[in-house]
Amino acid sequence: MKRLSSIRPSNLVLLAAAPFIIYLFATSSKYLRSLIAILGIGNNAGPIFVGFLLVLSVAILGYLCARNARFLTAPGWLRFSALAALPAAVALAVLGFVAPQVLMPFAESVFFHALSENTSALIDRSSQTWVLFPEVVDQVQTGLQVLLPIYALVVASILLSGRLPVRTRGFAQLGFEILTGAALFYLMFMAHWQFATGVAITFRAAIFAYIFAAILGLIWVGLQSFKPKARTTVVYGCVSLALLGVSAFFFIQPQVKYELIGTLDARIAIVRGTPQAQADIIRFGEFEGGKDRQYRIRSAPNAASAVEQIETVDSVSGAFVPVGTNTKGYPVIWQTQFLPDNYRNPALAFAVFGFLLLTLTIGGAQHKLHPLAVGAEFFVDTIRGIPMLVIILYIGLPLAGAVKDATAGGIDMTNMTRGIIAISVGYSAYMAEIFRSGIEAIPRGQIEAGGSLGLSRWQTARLIILPQALRIVTPPLGNEFIAMIKDTSLLSILSVRDMTQRMREFQAASFLPFAPFNTAAILYVVITLGCASFLKWIERRTAREDR
């Protein structure tokens, strides 16, 4: 009974219902197929999971060994892990030579999904199931048999690093910890989990978004703490006026003249690279004589091709081309002039930033606040008023597309990255308020004491304020993480194949009315209750350390 009393009531209810849930999935093929689809259990999942567990165990022991090397007096469990790390690494390296078939399914899966499945020349697409070419598989096995002994040597070097001179020992041990930590990080957050892809994507999206949201939240809180100085208003006012001046310079650049020629009976050819705003004017008939009706348009590689299509393509009767390229004397329907994108885009960007900074400067001067503090407060209040789904759609679709166009395809974010950024931006506003409440709970006298000891603002924040504030805000930060796990389901709107998206795909393919939705609900309940229990344990441990 004492053991049961230590279990949270909600977990106790879940444990009581566990036999019925297990029986449901074991006896119903509908629920079992739903579970497999939503978790993302792929082909050959069993052998891949075994190889993953073996590699992950050695990676964890190697990282703990590196951590132990940096402690003079480490806990007993950490010392035991350090002693077990080298035998485990050597055993895994030997296994890679003696029985490579145990580790190769996982290694092949990770390597295969690290490639571009549609363009890589290392993938055999001749069969229905795409696989690596046999010679590529041999190279993967050779690489595995090289990496595992190297990792065993790294672990051995960690154990011997204590004999290095004092000056180099600290740097070497830190390097070993970073190296082993990077290997563990890759396995946990980057490597493909063929045995549970849906769960991996859900957790990784939530964890990365949580980390970035916390960083952004601390940045907003830090900006809100800025205090204006005597020349702050003058400096920021000059910067904003300079930005507006640069914008005006781009706006006064020469405009280009275009004309709409031919007739409006069929499609209109648009030269590739024509600004979207001008193409929309043609498409929706917003030009003089267009009668506000919609017209179909057709892309042309250049002006000469657009003019030629009027004569050679039956479905094209007009073209929107630069003035002077109408070499065949087609009638002119409408003329206009506009600023090219290479001038218009920077002009608008500098104008927006300049006007925004000028507004923040004026507002800060009126209320005796720093302009950046006003901007941070405005951001927090604005983001909290926008639904999370709207933020995800805005960042994931138009904003990501604009960034791709502005960089000429140099920055082309995946849907997963777009979703993580969107959730981070949305939750950073809430986390900023949580951090601010925790910081304001610290007595003012402690901050003044840090200043009297000669500590800078950064040292005072790092050594005095943040350690105490983080203990205070641990419960609400945990609630934000649980909410973030649930809100990762919104990323399915961007076709991110998390558990919710896989549920939708399976339901659409199977036409089952209840099984996919019930299965997803059960999985989310299990995950959130597990995270809540872990966070409650952290909260109790933090409270015990405070006492």
Buried (B, 14 or more C-beta within 10 A) or exposed (E): EEEEEEEEEEBEEBEEEEEEBEEBBEEBEBBBBBBBBBBBBBEEBEBBBBBBEBBBBBBBBBBBBBBBBBEEEBEEEBBBBBBBBBEBBBBBBEBBEEEBEBBBBBBBBBBBBEBEEEEBEBBEEEEEEEBBEEEBBEBBBEEBBEBBBEBBBBBBBBBEBEEBEEEEBEEBBEBBBEBBBEBBBEBBEEBBBBBBBBBBBBBBBBBBBBEBBBEBBBBBBBBBBBEBEEEBBEEBBEBBBEBBEBBEEBBEEEBEEBBBBBEBEBBBBBBEEBBEEBBEBBBEBEBEEBEEEEBEBBEBEEBEBBBBBBEEBEEBBBBBBBBEBBEEEBEEBBEBEBBBBEBBBBBBBBBEBBBBBBBBBBBBBEEEBBBBBBBBBBBBEEBEEEEBEEBBBBBBBEBBEEBBEBEEEEEEBEBBBBBBBBBBBBBBBBBBBBBBBBBEEBEEEEBEEBEEEEBEBEEBBEEBBBEBBBBBBBBBBBBBBBBBBBBBBBBBBBEBBBBBBBBBBBBEEBEBEEBBBBBBEBBBBEBBBEBBBEBBEBBEEBEEEEE
